[in-house]
């Protein structure tokens, strides 16, 4: 299992013009393949008037990082001139859990395959640089459902660990907690102990 991996800190964009063609690189950290696909779809919808919207992503398909899903598409550009160069930027920098889309508005001058490779690579590189590269630990999502009587105890444990979480107060209380994989077993044990086994625990 990999203890840490490189990803981007936040969503960012970068824009420039090459011989009349406008390129906009969009980068976003993602948690899953569906998350990446949703981002790609959202950019394509927002920039539906663009000549091309070229996607690429590298996403950990399991918490241990044993399987990495890589995807790219040329989206109508000449073969291997757009999607693969975009993906290669992420691969060379070993960036994971990151999705990018490069939007191009054609400016009337053909750039040639070499020019396109340089432009699409530059768009991803500049968007990633704008987002900032950070080291991240593999995480998993733990769902905890408890009665109201136990909710204060559970919330206190989550907050003491400093984990990100969402709380849903219905007939019961459900906490969705983002926990480092390396700490997940000990965290679950602590919750079970504190609630005398009353907490319902699920991992996503």
C-alpha positions as CSV (number, residue, x, y, z in Angstrom):
1,X,0.0,0.0,0.0
2,X,1.3,3.5,-0.9
3,X,1.4,5.7,2.2
4,X,1.1,9.0,0.2
5,X,0.5,10.1,-3.3
6,X,0.6,13.4,-5.2
7,X,-2.6,15.2,-6.2
8,X,-3.7,18.8,-6.7
9,X,-4.8,21.0,-3.8
10,X,-7.8,22.7,-5.5
11,X,-9.6,23.4,-8.7
12,X,-7.8,25.8,-11.1
13,X,-7.8,27.0,-14.7
14,X,-5.1,28.4,-17.0
15,X,-5.7,30.3,-20.3
16,X,-3.5,31.3,-23.2
17,X,-3.7,31.8,-27.0
18,X,-1.6,30.1,-29.7
19,X,-1.9,31.5,-33.2
20,X,-5.5,32.6,-32.7
21,X,-6.7,29.4,-30.9
22,X,-7.7,29.9,-27.3
23,X,-6.8,27.1,-24.9
24,X,-8.3,26.8,-21.4
25,X,-7.0,24.2,-19.0
26,X,-9.3,23.1,-16.2
27,X,-8.0,20.9,-13.4
28,X,-9.8,19.5,-10.4
29,X,-9.0,17.0,-7.6
30,X,-11.5,14.0,-7.7
31,X,-12.2,11.1,-5.4
32,X,-13.5,8.5,-7.9
33,X,-14.0,7.7,-11.5
34,X,-17.7,8.9,-11.4
35,X,-16.5,12.1,-9.8
36,X,-14.0,12.6,-12.7
37,X,-16.7,11.8,-15.3
38,X,-19.0,14.3,-13.7
39,X,-16.4,17.0,-13.9
40,X,-15.7,16.2,-17.5
41,X,-19.4,16.3,-18.3
42,X,-19.8,19.6,-16.5
43,X,-17.0,21.3,-18.4
44,X,-18.4,20.0,-21.7
45,X,-21.8,21.4,-20.9
46,X,-20.4,24.7,-19.7
47,X,-18.2,25.1,-22.8
48,X,-20.5,23.4,-25.3
49,X,-19.7,26.1,-27.9
50,X,-16.0,25.2,-27.9
51,X,-14.3,23.4,-30.8
52,X,-12.9,20.7,-28.6
53,X,-13.1,19.7,-24.9
54,X,-10.3,17.2,-24.3
55,X,-10.5,15.2,-21.1
56,X,-7.9,13.1,-19.2
57,X,-7.8,11.7,-15.7
58,X,-5.8,9.4,-13.4
59,X,-7.9,8.1,-10.5
60,X,-7.2,5.5,-7.7
61,X,-9.8,2.9,-8.2
62,X,-9.2,1.4,-4.8
63,X,-8.1,2.8,-1.5
64,X,-4.8,1.0,-1.6
65,X,-3.8,2.5,-4.9
66,X,-3.2,-1.0,-6.4
67,X,-5.3,-0.1,-9.4
68,X,-5.1,3.2,-11.2
69,X,-7.7,4.1,-13.8
70,X,-6.3,6.2,-16.6
71,X,-8.4,7.8,-19.3
72,X,-8.0,10.3,-22.1
73,X,-9.8,11.3,-25.3
74,X,-8.7,13.4,-28.3
75,X,-12.3,14.6,-28.7
76,X,-12.0,15.1,-32.5
77,X,-8.4,16.3,-32.6
78,X,-5.9,14.2,-34.6
79,X,-5.0,10.9,-33.0
80,X,-2.6,11.2,-30.0
81,X,-2.3,15.0,-30.4
82,X,-4.5,16.0,-27.4
83,X,-5.7,13.5,-24.9
84,X,-2.5,11.5,-24.6
85,X,-0.3,14.5,-24.1
86,X,-2.7,15.8,-21.5
87,X,-2.6,12.5,-19.6
88,X,1.2,12.3,-20.0
89,X,1.6,15.5,-18.0
90,X,-0.3,13.9,-15.0
91,X,1.6,10.6,-15.5
92,X,5.1,12.1,-15.6
93,X,4.4,14.1,-12.4
94,X,2.8,11.0,-10.9
95,X,-0.4,13.0,-10.0
96,X,-3.4,10.9,-9.0
97,X,-7.0,11.6,-8.2
98,X,-7.0,14.4,-10.7
99,X,-9.2,15.2,-13.7
100,X,-8.4,17.7,-16.4
101,X,-10.2,19.1,-19.4
102,X,-8.6,21.3,-22.0
103,X,-11.1,23.5,-23.9
104,X,-10.0,24.8,-27.3
105,X,-11.6,27.5,-29.4
106,X,-10.2,27.2,-32.9
107,X,-8.7,30.3,-34.2
108,X,-8.4,29.6,-37.9
109,X,-4.8,28.4,-38.1
110,X,-3.9,24.7,-38.0
111,X,-1.2,24.1,-35.4
112,X,-0.1,20.7,-36.7
113,X,0.3,17.6,-34.5
114,X,3.4,18.9,-32.8
115,X,1.8,22.3,-32.1
116,X,-1.2,20.6,-30.6
117,X,0.8,18.3,-28.4
118,X,2.7,21.3,-27.0
119,X,-0.5,23.4,-26.5
120,X,-2.5,20.6,-24.8
121,X,0.5,19.7,-22.6
122,X,1.0,23.3,-21.7
123,X,-2.6,23.8,-20.7
124,X,-2.6,20.9,-18.3
125,X,0.8,21.8,-16.9
126,X,-0.2,25.4,-16.2
127,X,-3.6,24.4,-14.7
128,X,-1.9,21.9,-12.4
129,X,0.7,24.4,-11.4
130,X,-2.1,26.9,-10.6
131,X,-3.9,24.3,-8.5
132,X,-0.7,23.4,-6.6
133,X,0.5,19.8,-6.1
134,X,0.3,18.3,-2.6
135,X,1.0,15.0,-0.9
136,X,-2.2,13.2,0.2
137,X,-2.8,10.0,2.1
138,X,-5.2,7.4,0.8
139,X,-8.6,7.9,2.4
140,X,-11.8,5.9,2.7
141,X,-15.3,7.0,3.6
142,X,-16.8,5.5,6.8
143,X,-20.5,5.8,7.5
144,X,-21.6,5.7,11.1
145,X,-25.2,5.5,12.1
146,X,-26.2,5.9,15.8
147,X,-29.1,6.9,18.0
148,X,-29.2,10.5,19.2
149,X,-27.9,9.4,22.7
150,X,-24.6,8.3,21.1
151,X,-24.3,11.1,18.5
152,X,-22.5,13.6,20.8
153,X,-19.9,11.0,21.7
154,X,-19.3,10.0,18.1
155,X,-19.1,13.6,16.9
156,X,-16.6,14.4,19.7
157,X,-14.4,11.5,18.5
158,X,-14.5,12.6,14.9
159,X,-13.8,16.2,15.8
160,X,-10.9,15.2,18.1
161,X,-9.3,13.4,15.2
162,X,-9.8,16.4,12.9
163,X,-11.4,14.3,10.1
164,X,-13.7,15.9,7.5
165,X,-17.3,14.7,7.9
166,X,-21.0,15.4,7.1
167,X,-23.7,14.8,9.7
168,X,-27.3,13.9,8.8
169,X,-29.8,14.2,11.6
170,X,-32.9,12.2,10.8
171,X,-34.7,9.6,13.0
172,X,-31.1,8.5,13.6
173,X,-27.9,10.3,13.1
174,X,-25.5,9.4,10.3
175,X,-22.0,10.7,10.0
176,X,-20.1,10.3,6.7
177,X,-16.4,10.6,7.7
178,X,-13.3,10.8,5.5
179,X,-10.6,8.7,7.2
180,X,-7.0,7.9,6.2
181,X,-6.9,4.3,5.2
182,X,-4.0,3.6,7.6
183,X,-6.1,4.9,10.6
184,X,-9.5,3.4,9.6
185,X,-9.4,0.2,11.6
186,X,-8.4,1.9,14.8
187,X,-11.0,4.6,14.2
188,X,-13.8,2.0,13.8
189,X,-12.6,0.2,16.9
190,X,-12.7,3.4,18.9
191,X,-16.3,4.2,17.7
192,X,-17.4,0.6,18.6
193,X,-15.8,0.8,22.0
194,X,-17.3,4.3,22.8
195,X,-20.8,3.2,21.8
196,X,-20.6,-0.3,23.3
197,X,-21.1,-1.7,19.8
198,X,-24.3,0.2,19.1
199,X,-22.9,2.1,16.1
200,X,-23.7,0.8,12.7
201,X,-20.5,1.1,10.6
202,X,-20.1,0.8,6.8
203,X,-17.2,1.6,4.5
204,X,-17.7,3.1,1.1
